[in-house]
Amino acid sequence: MSAGDARAVEFAAPRDVEVIDIPVPTPGPGEVLVETTLSAVSAGTELLVYRGDLDRQTVADEELAALNGDFSYPLRYGYSVVGTVASVGDGVDPVWEGRTVFGFNPHESHFLADPNDLHPVPDGLTPETAALFANAETAVNFALDGAPRIGERVAVFGQGVVGLLTTAIIARSAAETVVAVEPRDRRRELAADLGADRTVDPTDVDAAGVVRDLTGGADLAVELSGRPETLEVAVESTRFDGRVLVGSWYGTKRAELGFGDHFHRDRVTVTSSQVSSIAPELRGRWDRERRRETAWRELERLATDRRIGDRLVTDRVPVGDAPAAYRRLAADDADTLQVLFTY
């Protein structure tokens, strides 16, 4: 095959996305060639890349082989691809050929991978639902780090794809109450359908006060809005010795925050959580393999019980229209939730 047979999404500069032709690679020894069916846009992180809101010297992800560069332009980014193994190189078990797999790879129509870096999609799971796997693993990580105890009250701020998955997973934990805070009507409806006991529209209200009224003060607040100013609201929503888990990646975005008397006197703890690593206190019992097995089980359960793929996927976009898709996401279209590129 020659150049032009394959395509890739490339961030050429801030707010400048191109779909470029690339040659279809040939698998070498120990490699397989994956032909992409679809890839999921992780709106929170990818909009940081699109807008230029990341330090360009930051390593994209040291744990993923396909993302071992930094955020200097031009770059290819993304980490949720579902496709079929089209061919295998020398030394690879032929059983891989024809398998439907998930890969942590940028938006490309064809890519090479070590089979050890791929994840066979469980039988019965659609490619659309399987494309949510990376976000499901992130949600599992938040649940592990937040560790809601029996009888605790939890508030989840932000009900994008990761927020909704986190709400759904924590809702079946030992927590007594889960409150979802989100300004968009449809996302609050989805949060309630996925297990939130109460929902709060933070528009034109004291959201922290409403959460405190509903919970008596949250034991755990999970901040997933992507807005640094929401962190102060999350802190103010907690009770004495409350915990705030920050899963948002703010990049270079800044906001004026005022952590006043409540934060200082009530011993509120603010902790970051990020899926690239396992919390130190869990590493004796948890590793990435166990966490990923858990994420697949949670995704299968949500697909069976809640039709999660049908509910979260709002846009299926031919990859050639990727520039328009990012413009729509950046415009904060209220109807857009999960965007999938099709190939």
C-alpha positions as a printed NumPy array, in Angstrom:
array([[  0.   ,   0.   ,   0.   ],
       [  1.168,   3.523,  -0.667],
       [  0.93 ,   6.924,   0.939],
       [ -2.621,   8.185,   0.96 ],
       [ -4.152,   4.824,   1.883],
       [ -4.288,   5.788,   5.564],
       [ -5.211,   8.932,   7.511],
       [ -4.375,  10.516,  10.834],
       [ -5.683,  13.464,  12.84 ],
       [ -2.929,  15.961,  13.534],
       [ -2.967,  19.01 ,  15.805],
       [ -0.93 ,  21.387,  13.644],
       [ -1.157,  24.384,  16.016],
       [ -3.604,  25.728,  18.593],
       [ -7.13 ,  25.532,  17.095],
       [ -5.719,  24.109,  13.858],
       [ -6.53 ,  20.451,  13.19 ],
       [ -5.692,  18.666,   9.966],
       [ -6.451,  15.207,   8.629],
       [ -3.302,  14.048,   6.869],
       [ -2.458,  11.155,   4.583],
       [  0.021,   8.633,   5.94 ],
       [  1.42 ,   5.385,   4.563],
       [ -0.066,   2.151,   5.843],
       [  2.722,   0.631,   7.951],
       [  3.898,  -2.963,   7.667],
       [  4.187,  -4.936,  10.897],
       [  7.679,  -5.958,  11.833],
       [  8.677,  -8.854,  14.083],
       [  6.544,  -8.88 ,  17.241],
       [  4.071,  -6.319,  15.861],
       [  0.524,  -6.327,  14.53 ],
       [ -1.232,  -3.906,  12.202],
       [ -4.564,  -2.613,  13.498],
       [ -7.147,  -1.199,  11.117],
       [ -9.232,   1.291,  13.078],
       [-13.027,   1.031,  13.173],
       [-13.585,   4.076,  15.359],
       [-11.838,   6.219,  17.933],
       [-13.255,   8.209,  20.836],
       [-12.436,  11.854,  21.499],
       [-11.563,  12.507,  25.136],
       [-13.024,  16.001,  25.174],
       [-11.431,  17.234,  28.396],
       [ -7.815,  16.432,  27.544],
       [ -8.055,  16.846,  23.791],
       [ -9.596,  20.295,  24.072],
       [ -6.565,  21.321,  26.149],
       [ -4.418,  20.197,  23.216],
       [ -6.741,  21.847,  20.688],
       [ -6.771,  25.19 ,  22.504],
       [ -3.071,  25.166,  23.333],
       [ -3.738,  25.037,  27.083],
       [ -0.906,  22.624,  27.895],
       [  2.775,  23.239,  28.572],
       [  4.399,  22.06 ,  25.365],
       [  7.295,  20.494,  27.262],
       [  4.973,  18.199,  29.234],
       [  5.328,  14.518,  28.353],
       [  2.075,  13.309,  26.791],
       [  2.034,  10.031,  28.741],
       [  5.112,   8.157,  29.908],
       [  3.111,   4.96 ,  30.432],
       [  1.698,   4.606,  26.9  ],
       [  4.083,   3.63 ,  24.111],
       [  2.056,   5.467,  21.447],
       [  2.161,   8.75 ,  23.411],
       [  5.819,   9.003,  24.359],
       [  6.366,  12.514,  22.951],
       [  5.533,  15.928,  24.373],
       [  2.824,  18.461,  23.485],
       [  4.855,  20.403,  20.94 ],
       [  3.042,  21.012,  17.646],
       [  2.467,  19.323,  15.313],
       [  1.366,  16.236,  17.2  ],
       [ -1.039,  13.341,  17.041],
       [ -3.033,  12.679,  20.156],
       [ -5.863,  10.505,  21.448],
       [ -5.952,   7.258,  23.384],
       [ -9.189,   5.374,  22.701],
       [ -9.145,   3.345,  19.494],
       [-11.128,   0.235,  18.579],
       [-10.21 ,  -1.744,  15.503],
       [ -9.414,  -5.097,  13.935],
       [ -6.011,  -6.747,  13.703],
       [ -5.466,  -6.803,   9.942],
       [ -2.1  ,  -8.588,   9.834],
       [  0.632,  -9.853,  12.113],
       [  4.409,  -9.775,  11.95 ],
       [  6.891, -12.587,  12.452],
       [  6.771, -14.181,  15.877],
       [  3.187, -13.131,  16.619],
       [  0.591, -15.82 ,  17.298],
       [ -1.709, -15.92 ,  14.228],
       [ -4.702, -16.078,  16.575],
       [ -4.453, -12.288,  16.842],
       [ -5.423, -11.797,  13.209],
       [ -9.063, -10.75 ,  12.898],
       [ -9.482,  -9.903,  16.59 ],
       [-11.381,  -6.799,  17.641],
       [ -9.105,  -4.882,  19.985],
       [ -8.854,  -1.673,  21.991],
       [ -5.649,   0.359,  21.831],
       [ -4.316,   3.452,  23.591],
       [ -3.403,   5.171,  20.335],
       [ -3.914,   8.531,  18.607],
       [ -6.629,   9.009,  15.981],
       [ -5.184,   7.047,  13.052],
       [ -6.851,   4.743,  10.531],
       [ -3.974,   2.228,  10.786],
       [ -1.306,   1.747,  13.424],
       [  1.29 ,  -0.751,  14.592],
       [  1.28 ,  -2.161,  18.102],
       [  2.87 ,  -4.745,  20.312],
       [  0.085,  -7.277,  21.049],
       [  0.893,  -6.883,  24.748],
       [ -0.294,  -3.265,  24.501],
       [ -3.671,  -4.219,  22.999],
       [ -6.821,  -5.335,  24.796],
       [ -9.191,  -7.818,  23.138],
       [-12.732,  -6.458,  23.288],
       [-14.968,  -8.795,  25.328],
       [-17.555, -10.759,  23.381],
       [-20.903,  -9.002,  23.197],
       [-19.493,  -5.502,  23.68 ],
       [-20.046,  -3.173,  20.725],
       [-17.128,  -1.145,  19.345],
       [-18.968,   2.032,  20.408],
       [-19.123,   0.882,  24.011],
       [-15.582,  -0.523,  23.946],
       [-14.34 ,   2.917,  22.874],
       [-15.362,   4.152,  26.343],
       [-12.841,   1.832,  28.003],
       [-10.128,   4.434,  28.687],
       [-12.641,   6.696,  30.415],
       [-14.08 ,   3.745,  32.329],
       [-10.603,   2.912,  33.622],
       [-10.2  ,   6.54 ,  34.692],
       [-13.53 ,   6.394,  36.537],
       [-12.46 ,   3.182,  38.294],
       [ -9.254,   4.936,  39.344],
       [-11.26 ,   7.801,  40.857],
       [-13.389,   5.335,  42.789],
       [-10.26 ,   3.594,  44.084],
       [ -8.599,   6.863,  45.099],
       [-11.757,   8.391,  46.567],
       [-12.569,   5.177,  48.458],
       [-16.155,   6.051,  49.466],
       [-16.981,   4.293,  52.72 ],
       [-20.285,   2.867,  53.848],
       [-22.742,   5.604,  54.739],
       [-20.707,   8.407,  53.172],
       [-22.159,  11.18 ,  51.024],
       [-20.413,  11.944,  47.747],
       [-20.701,  14.875,  45.324],
       [-19.399,  14.567,  41.749],
       [-18.804,  17.912,  40.037],
       [-18.997,  17.729,  36.243],
       [-20.998,  15.179,  34.282],
       [-19.101,  14.803,  31.062],
       [-18.309,  11.257,  29.956],
       [-15.791,  10.662,  32.754],
       [-18.064,  12.318,  35.315],
       [-21.045,  10.192,  34.308],
       [-19.015,   6.989,  34.428],
       [-17.626,   7.99 ,  37.833],
       [-21.127,   8.74 ,  39.117],
       [-22.35 ,   5.355,  37.85 ],
       [-19.495,   3.44 ,  39.503],
       [-19.605,   5.283,  42.829],
       [-23.414,   4.945,  42.897],
       [-23.031,   1.183,  43.331],
       [-20.384,   1.546,  46.062],
       [-21.05 ,   1.624,  49.799],
       [-21.806,   5.371,  49.642],
       [-25.169,   6.367,  51.065],
       [-25.826,   9.332,  48.761],
       [-24.385,  10.48 ,  45.439],
       [-25.082,  14.023,  44.248],
       [-24.236,  15.018,  40.669],
       [-23.497,  18.702,  40.007],
       [-23.81 ,  19.757,  36.373],
       [-25.229,  22.807,  34.535],
       [-26.568,  20.947,  31.458],
       [-30.082,  19.516,  31.766],
       [-29.486,  16.389,  29.664],
       [-26.348,  15.45 ,  31.57 ],
       [-28.154,  15.781,  34.899],
       [-30.876,  13.491,  33.547],
       [-28.252,  10.954,  32.512],
       [-26.577,  11.178,  35.924],
       [-29.877,  10.377,  37.612],
       [-30.456,   7.452,  35.237],
       [-26.967,   6.148,  36.04 ],
       [-27.546,   6.161,  39.786],
       [-27.188,   9.677,  41.206],
       [-29.601,  10.137,  44.118],
       [-29.867,  13.889,  43.587],
       [-28.702,  16.349,  40.949],
       [-27.824,  20.032,  41.252],
       [-27.799,  22.729,  38.579],
       [-25.044,  25.113,  39.734],
       [-26.282,  27.904,  37.476],
       [-27.267,  30.997,  39.491],
       [-27.283,  29.171,  42.837],
       [-24.855,  28.619,  45.694],
       [-23.94 ,  25.112,  44.554],
       [-21.804,  24.403,  47.627],
       [-24.667,  25.436,  49.892],
       [-27.146,  23.264,  48.006],
       [-24.821,  20.255,  48.234],
       [-24.377,  20.845,  51.975],
       [-28.17 ,  21.075,  52.402],
       [-28.612,  17.763,  50.564],
       [-25.81 ,  15.894,  52.309],
       [-25.02 ,  17.694,  55.55 ],
       [-21.669,  18.294,  53.892],
       [-20.04 ,  15.866,  51.487],
       [-17.56 ,  13.372,  52.901],
       [-16.03 ,  13.141,  49.427],
       [-16.218,  15.655,  46.567],
       [-14.869,  14.584,  43.154],
       [-13.964,  17.515,  40.886],
       [-14.273,  16.565,  37.199],
       [-15.601,  19.739,  35.607],
       [-12.314,  20.771,  33.997],
       [-12.846,  24.26 ,  35.441],
       [-10.325,  25.303,  38.125],
       [-12.846,  27.684,  39.722],
       [-15.046,  24.681,  40.534],
       [-12.382,  23.416,  42.926],
       [-13.279,  26.13 ,  45.435],
       [-16.961,  25.118,  45.221],
       [-16.03 ,  21.483,  45.79 ],
       [-14.002,  22.4  ,  48.887],
       [-16.846,  24.509,  50.28 ],
       [-19.313,  21.636,  49.788],
       [-17.503,  19.289,  52.18 ],
       [-17.92 ,  18.676,  55.894],
       [-15.237,  18.635,  58.613],
       [-12.321,  16.441,  57.509],
       [-13.89 ,  16.196,  54.038],
       [-11.913,  14.937,  51.085],
       [-11.71 ,  16.574,  47.664],
       [-10.401,  14.419,  44.827],
       [ -9.303,  16.405,  41.773],
       [ -9.501,  14.402,  38.567],
       [ -9.654,  17.429,  36.252],
       [ -6.575,  18.317,  34.252],
       [ -6.572,  22.118,  34.103],
       [ -3.437,  22.453,  31.985],
       [ -2.333,  26.079,  31.945],
       [ -5.814,  27.38 ,  32.838],
       [ -5.894,  29.489,  36.   ],
       [ -8.612,  30.855,  38.252],
       [ -8.647,  32.987,  41.377],
       [ -9.412,  30.647,  44.273],
       [-10.277,  31.572,  47.831],
       [ -9.727,  28.748,  50.311],
       [-10.984,  30.522,  53.408],
       [-12.031,  29.599,  56.941],
       [-13.781,  26.356,  56.019],
       [-10.755,  24.913,  54.242],
       [ -8.358,  26.093,  56.95 ],
       [-10.303,  25.211,  60.086],
       [-12.206,  22.131,  58.932],
       [ -9.156,  20.191,  57.779],
       [-10.295,  19.631,  54.203],
       [ -7.909,  17.432,  52.215],
       [ -7.364,  18.096,  48.504],
       [ -5.759,  15.261,  46.527],
       [ -5.039,  14.74 ,  42.847],
       [ -5.942,  11.544,  41.014],
       [ -4.588,  10.51 ,  37.636],
       [ -4.974,   7.247,  35.773],
       [ -1.321,   7.031,  34.672],
       [ -0.38 ,   5.651,  38.077],
       [ -1.756,   3.564,  40.93 ],
       [ -1.982,   5.275,  44.319],
       [  1.053,   4.306,  46.453],
       [ -1.088,   2.846,  49.237],
       [ -2.801,   0.473,  46.762],
       [  0.225,  -0.85 ,  44.885],
       [  0.637,  -3.861,  47.129],
       [ -2.734,  -5.193,  45.94 ],
       [ -3.558,  -3.316,  42.736],
       [ -1.72 ,  -3.028,  39.444],
       [ -2.795,  -1.815,  36.004],
       [ -3.879,  -5.285,  34.907],
       [ -6.256,  -5.667,  37.843],
       [ -7.616,  -2.13 ,  37.372],
       [ -8.204,  -2.733,  33.664],
       [ -9.96 ,  -6.027,  34.313],
       [-12.215,  -4.144,  36.722],
       [-12.882,  -1.428,  34.14 ],
       [-13.933,  -3.988,  31.521],
       [-16.31 ,  -5.611,  34.005],
       [-17.816,  -2.261,  34.938],
       [-18.218,  -1.334,  31.28 ],
       [-19.9  ,  -4.668,  30.507],
       [-22.264,  -4.204,  33.443],
       [-23.139,  -0.671,  32.399],
       [-23.689,  -1.817,  28.82 ],
       [-26.09 ,  -4.523,  30.   ],
       [-27.902,  -2.618,  32.74 ],
       [-27.796,   0.966,  31.464],
       [-27.081,   0.824,  27.691],
       [-24.121,   3.058,  28.393],
       [-22.807,   3.22 ,  24.829],
       [-26.152,   4.236,  23.343],
       [-26.618,   6.912,  26.001],
       [-23.215,   8.563,  26.023],
       [-22.341,   8.528,  22.312],
       [-23.985,  11.558,  20.714],
       [-21.877,  12.153,  17.586],
       [-20.463,   9.726,  15.02 ],
       [-18.227,  11.784,  12.736],
       [-16.272,  10.632,   9.672],
       [-12.621,  11.173,  10.515],
       [-12.273,  13.529,   7.571],
       [-14.59 ,  15.934,   9.406],
       [-12.471,  15.941,  12.581],
       [-11.613,  19.689,  12.358],
       [-15.325,  20.6  ,  12.464],
       [-15.883,  18.195,  15.37 ],
       [-13.226,  19.919,  17.495],
       [-14.693,  23.327,  16.673],
       [-18.076,  22.104,  17.872],
       [-16.612,  20.718,  21.088],
       [-14.708,  23.944,  21.711],
       [-17.933,  25.902,  21.254],
       [-19.341,  23.883,  24.188],
       [-22.347,  22.592,  22.277],
       [-24.831,  21.475,  24.919],
       [-26.014,  18.48 ,  22.863],
       [-22.55 ,  16.989,  22.356],
       [-21.239,  14.432,  24.821],
       [-19.148,  11.586,  23.375],
       [-17.764,  12.118,  19.876],
       [-16.582,   9.085,  17.887],
       [-14.516,   9.306,  14.706],
       [-15.459,   6.644,  12.167],
       [-13.054,   5.298,   9.534]])
